[in-house]
Amino acid sequence: MGKNHKSPHIIQSLDKGLYLLEVVEQANRPLTLGELWSKLRWDKATIHRLLATLERRGYVLRDQETKKYSLGLKIYGLYNSLKRNLDIQRITKPYLIELAGTTGESAHLAVVVEKYVVFIDRYSSLEMLSVNTQIGAREPLYCTALGKAYLAFQEEKTLEELYPENLVAYTQRTITSIAKLRANLDLVRRTGYAVDDEEYIDGICCISAPILNEFRAPIAMIGISGPKHRLPNDALAKYGQLIHDTATMISQHCGCMESEGIRHENR
């Protein structure tokens, strides 16, 4: 846990309980009490009491047979409530449907949470072979089109804070050099869209553009994903322009920006 947990203004037990909930969520699979202890190294009795409290409130679920803990239904209830109140999803839904229909690929809407993009809406492709990411799924920023569309419009210090060292390779095409990533983000700013050309998953390409607010900061990202054989280089450029234009229209629809679009003035 970070330095904030030592603040006199923080309720220690609540802070620990929320951190425990984050550990359960990030595991992406049910965990035993022993596994949680291995990750946290807290007193087992403390972990057990926190789990019992979270279970009572519905935030974690304990399987009676395996004795493993996973996220409870209350989390999904909170997510659905949040989803209902997110105007950006209501506004972007017709654009997602149109993008999927025009390109034949799955269209996604995502936001950024810490060092990850989180999918908050999608419209799946009707193709037999398609990319159907789950709502709530997380992916890294630096090697995904959605993430790079976000990073390209951040201050330089943000990139340095997020990635003080070179990057982990997910495929042979992943950009692992900060210098090369910076050059790639310069290209994103010039063209108005980002490309993941098999950088996160072999055989999968993605294209994305940011939805910007009035301060030219991303509030969300929209894009498409599909197999490489359906998204060769000429299609990446063609659909990149389409997604850039779509993101600009959404930004204008939200009242976030003027009509000049999202590219830099020196494009």
C-alpha positions in Angstrom: 0.0 0.0 0.0 1.1 3.6 -0.7 2.2 6.3 1.6 -1.4 7.7 2.0 -2.3 4.9 4.3 -0.2 6.5 7.1 -2.2 9.8 6.9 -4.0 10.7 10.1 -7.1 11.5 8.0 -7.3 7.9 6.7 -9.5 5.3 8.3 -7.0 2.4 8.4 -9.5 -0.5 8.4 -11.5 1.0 5.5 -8.3 1.6 3.6 -7.2 -2.0 4.1 -10.6 -3.3 3.1 -10.6 -1.4 -0.1 -7.1 -2.4 -0.9 -8.0 -6.1 -0.3 -10.9 -5.6 -2.7 -8.6 -4.3 -5.3 -6.3 -7.3 -4.9 -9.3 -9.7 -5.4 -10.3 -7.8 -8.5 -6.8 -7.6 -10.0 -6.3 -11.4 -9.6 -8.8 -12.1 -12.4 -9.6 -15.5 -10.7 -10.9 -16.6 -7.3 -8.4 -16.6 -4.5 -8.1 -18.6 -1.2 -7.3 -17.0 2.1 -3.8 -18.4 1.9 -3.2 -16.8 -1.5 -4.4 -13.5 -0.3 -2.1 -13.8 2.7 0.8 -14.5 0.3 0.0 -11.3 -1.6 -0.7 -9.1 1.3 1.4 -10.5 4.2 -1.0 -9.1 6.7 -2.2 -11.0 9.8 -4.5 -13.8 8.6 -7.1 -13.0 11.2 -7.3 -9.4 9.9 -7.7 -10.6 6.3 -10.4 -13.0 7.4 -12.3 -10.3 9.3 -12.1 -7.9 6.3 -13.3 -10.6 4.0 -16.2 -11.5 6.2 -17.2 -7.8 6.3 -17.0 -7.5 2.6 -18.9 -10.7 2.1 -21.6 -9.6 4.4 -22.0 -6.4 2.4 -22.0 -8.3 -0.9 -18.7 -7.0 -2.2 -17.0 -10.4 -2.2 -18.4 -13.8 -2.7 -17.0 -17.0 -1.0 -17.5 -20.2 -2.8 -18.7 -22.7 -0.2 -17.0 -25.7 -1.9 -13.6 -24.2 -2.9 -13.5 -21.6 -0.1 -12.2 -19.1 -2.7 -13.1 -15.5 -2.8 -14.1 -13.5 -5.9 -16.0 -10.2 -6.5 -19.6 -10.1 -5.2 -22.7 -9.1 -7.0 -22.7 -5.7 -5.2 -19.8 -4.7 -7.4 -21.7 -5.4 -10.5 -24.7 -3.5 -9.1 -22.4 -0.4 -8.6 -21.0 -0.8 -12.1 -24.5 -0.9 -13.6 -25.5 2.2 -11.7 -22.3 4.0 -12.9 -23.0 2.8 -16.4 -26.5 4.2 -16.4 -25.2 7.6 -15.3 -22.4 7.9 -17.8 -23.7 10.2 -20.5 -20.6 9.4 -22.6 -21.9 5.9 -23.2 -25.3 7.1 -24.2 -23.8 9.6 -26.6 -21.3 7.2 -28.1 -23.5 4.1 -28.6 -24.8 5.2 -32.1 -21.2 5.9 -33.2 -20.0 2.5 -32.0 -22.8 0.8 -33.9 -22.0 2.8 -37.0 -18.2 2.1 -36.7 -18.8 -1.6 -36.4 -21.2 -1.6 -39.3 -18.9 0.4 -41.6 -15.7 -1.5 -40.7 -17.1 -4.9 -40.0 -15.0 -5.0 -36.8 -15.8 -4.8 -33.1 -16.0 -1.2 -31.8 -15.0 -0.2 -28.3 -15.3 2.6 -25.8 -12.7 2.8 -23.0 -11.5 5.1 -20.2 -8.2 5.1 -18.3 -7.8 3.9 -14.7 -4.2 4.2 -13.4 -2.0 2.5 -16.0 -4.7 0.6 -17.8 -7.5 1.2 -20.3 -10.8 -0.2 -19.1 -13.5 -1.1 -21.5 -16.9 0.4 -20.6 -18.9 -0.3 -23.8 -18.6 -2.2 -27.0 -20.5 -3.3 -30.2 -19.4 -6.6 -31.4 -18.6 -7.6 -35.0 -20.9 -10.0 -36.7 -17.9 -11.8 -38.3 -17.2 -15.4 -37.2 -13.6 -14.4 -36.2 -13.8 -11.2 -34.2 -12.4 -9.4 -31.1 -15.0 -9.4 -28.4 -13.4 -7.8 -25.3 -15.4 -8.0 -22.1 -16.8 -4.9 -20.4 -14.6 -4.1 -17.5 -11.5 -5.8 -19.0 -8.2 -4.0 -18.6 -5.3 -3.6 -21.0 -1.9 -1.7 -20.7 -1.7 1.8 -22.1 1.6 1.7 -24.0 1.0 -1.2 -26.3 -2.7 -0.7 -27.2 -4.3 1.7 -29.6 -6.7 2.9 -27.0 -3.9 3.5 -24.5 -1.7 5.3 -27.0 -4.6 7.5 -28.0 -4.7 8.6 -24.4 -0.9 8.9 -23.8 -0.4 11.0 -26.9 -2.4 13.8 -25.3 -0.8 13.8 -21.9 2.0 16.0 -20.6 5.5 14.7 -21.0 6.0 14.2 -17.3 3.0 11.9 -17.2 4.8 9.4 -19.6 7.9 9.6 -17.5 6.0 9.0 -14.2 4.1 6.1 -15.7 7.2 4.4 -17.3 10.5 5.3 -15.6 12.0 2.2 -17.2 11.8 0.3 -20.5 8.6 -1.6 -21.2 7.6 -5.3 -21.0 7.1 -7.0 -24.4 3.8 -8.8 -25.0 4.7 -9.7 -28.6 7.6 -9.3 -30.9 6.1 -6.1 -32.2 5.6 -4.4 -28.8 7.4 -1.1 -28.4 9.7 -1.5 -25.4 11.8 1.6 -25.7 10.5 4.8 -24.2 12.2 6.8 -27.0 10.4 4.8 -29.6 7.1 5.1 -27.8 7.6 8.8 -27.6 8.1 8.9 -31.4 5.0 6.8 -31.9 3.0 9.1 -29.8 4.2 12.1 -31.9 2.8 10.3 -34.9 -0.5 9.8 -33.1 -0.7 13.5 -32.5 0.1 14.3 -36.1 -2.5 11.8 -37.6 -5.1 12.1 -34.9 -5.4 8.3 -34.4 -3.3 5.5 -32.8 -2.6 2.0 -34.1 -1.7 -1.2 -32.3 -0.3 -3.4 -35.0 0.0 -6.7 -33.2 1.7 -5.0 -30.3 -0.4 -6.5 -27.5 -1.8 -9.7 -29.0 -0.4 -11.6 -32.0 -2.6 -11.4 -35.0 -4.8 -8.6 -33.7 -4.8 -5.0 -34.8 -6.6 -2.0 -33.2 -7.1 1.6 -34.2 -8.3 4.3 -31.8 -8.7 8.1 -31.3 -9.4 10.1 -28.2 -12.5 12.0 -27.3 -11.1 15.3 -26.0 -12.6 17.9 -23.6 -12.2 21.6 -24.0 -8.7 21.5 -22.6 -7.7 18.9 -25.2 -7.4 16.2 -22.6 -8.9 12.7 -23.3 -12.1 11.9 -21.5 -12.5 8.5 -23.2 -11.2 6.7 -26.3 -13.1 5.0 -29.2 -11.7 2.4 -31.6 -12.0 -0.8 -33.4 -10.2 -4.2 -33.2 -9.9 -7.1 -35.6 -7.7 -9.8 -37.0 -4.6 -8.6 -38.9 -5.7 -10.2 -42.2 -8.7 -7.9 -42.3 -6.8 -4.9 -41.2 -3.7 -4.5 -43.5 -1.8 -1.3 -43.6 -4.0 0.4 -46.2 -7.1 -0.4 -44.0 -5.3 0.9 -40.9 -4.9 4.3 -42.6 -8.4 4.4 -44.0 -10.2 3.4 -40.8 -7.8 5.6 -38.8 -9.2 8.6 -40.6 -12.7 7.4 -40.0 -12.2 6.9 -36.3 -10.5 10.2 -36.0 -13.5 11.9 -37.6 -15.8 9.9 -35.4 -14.0 10.9 -32.2 -14.1 14.6 -33.3 -17.8 14.4 -33.9 -18.4 12.9 -30.5 -16.2 15.6 -28.9 -18.3 18.2 -30.6 -21.5 16.4 -29.6 -20.4 16.5 -26.0 -19.7 20.3 -26.4 -16.1 19.6 -25.6 -14.3 21.2 -28.5 -14.5 23.4 -31.6 -14.8 22.1 -35.1 -11.1 22.0 -36.0 -10.7 18.4 -34.7 -8.2 16.7 -32.5 -5.0 17.1 -34.5 -2.3 19.5 -33.4 -2.1 22.8 -35.2 1.3 21.9 -36.7 0.0 18.7 -38.4 
